[in-house]
Amino acid sequence: MPVPENLHATYAVALAAPPADPRELARDQVGRLVRPPLRELVLGMLASPLLTLDMRPADEFPPLPLDLLAAYGASRAELGAVSAASHLLAVRAAYRPGWPPAHEWAARAVAGAVGTALSMPVVDGFTPQVLGRERLERSLPGPDGTVRLTDWILLPHSGGPHGFWFTTNGLARFGLPELQTENVPPALVESWGRLLNGLARRLLDLWIERLSADELPVFVDLPEVVSVGLQDVGSAQGVEEPLRREVSVRLRLDDPAGDAPAVLTVLAADDGPDRLEHLCAALFGPS
């Protein structure tokens, strides 16, 4: 798979009134609210051209998608604050693929610090969704540098005549294609979602391993058949999983028509009837 030269993060802070100096406010609030060692990374990005702040009247930006924000859980009060904002502060950052994802951590931390100081909502431009203060703070890395992947990706699914269609929304933050599965039986919605979260965690680990060299590669080879275990599922959710059960899935790189990005379709490693049911039963036990 091709490796992008840079990754980009964008967050918006809805403002009831514009602060006199948003950069100074951000610097002060990051120093107060963000714990080390993340604080040093964020302040370094804030002092560099890799992170920019753009404050303008709200009508000078493209309108924020209120319907999608509502669909992804924004409250009526949050939607009201976003729609009534006189100004928006766009926090944008860029960084190379790999670990840490400094573009995402820094942009989210800066937007969260400003939003907390002004008691105003923060919108994640990638998903898009409104990030409440508690969720935003929880999603940032602690002293050991670990994060819950489920705080950075969503797993929307929609029904169809032959089952549910799943797709991740967030792996592209790290340079990976999103995952998708078609025709998931209704009885497997919860368990297949958990399996995809674990697979996303496993793929991200493989991706990071291959990007650890000083010189960024142009392409990275990922295996066609990947094992995903209960420990990957637990890690994606930030919990320890003592059991060692694993299953294998097959990945197919699909290039949609037009300008749509490539996706990884998740299939059973061994084709056959009831294959998804067998995978879930083997990983999570019969239900």
Secondary structure as GFF3:
##gff-version 3
##sequence-region A 1 287
A	DSSP	beta_strand	7	15	.	.	.	ID=ss1
A	DSSP	alpha_helix	22	33	.	.	.	ID=ss2
A	DSSP	alpha_helix	38	46	.	.	.	ID=ss3
A	DSSP	beta_strand	51	57	.	.	.	ID=ss4
A	DSSP	three_ten_helix	58	60	.	.	.	ID=ss5
A	DSSP	alpha_helix	66	71	.	.	.	ID=ss6
A	DSSP	alpha_helix	76	84	.	.	.	ID=ss7
A	DSSP	beta_strand	87	95	.	.	.	ID=ss8
A	DSSP	alpha_helix	102	118	.	.	.	ID=ss9
A	DSSP	beta_strand	122	124	.	.	.	ID=ss10
A	DSSP	beta_strand	129	131	.	.	.	ID=ss11
A	DSSP	alpha_helix	133	139	.	.	.	ID=ss12
A	DSSP	three_ten_helix	149	151	.	.	.	ID=ss13
A	DSSP	beta_strand	157	160	.	.	.	ID=ss14
A	DSSP	beta_strand	163	167	.	.	.	ID=ss15
A	DSSP	three_ten_helix	171	174	.	.	.	ID=ss16
A	DSSP	beta_strand	178	184	.	.	.	ID=ss17
A	DSSP	three_ten_helix	186	188	.	.	.	ID=ss18
A	DSSP	alpha_helix	189	210	.	.	.	ID=ss19
A	DSSP	beta_strand	225	229	.	.	.	ID=ss20
A	DSSP	alpha_helix	230	236	.	.	.	ID=ss21
A	DSSP	beta_strand	246	254	.	.	.	ID=ss22
A	DSSP	beta_strand	263	268	.	.	.	ID=ss23
A	DSSP	alpha_helix	275	284	.	.	.	ID=ss24
###
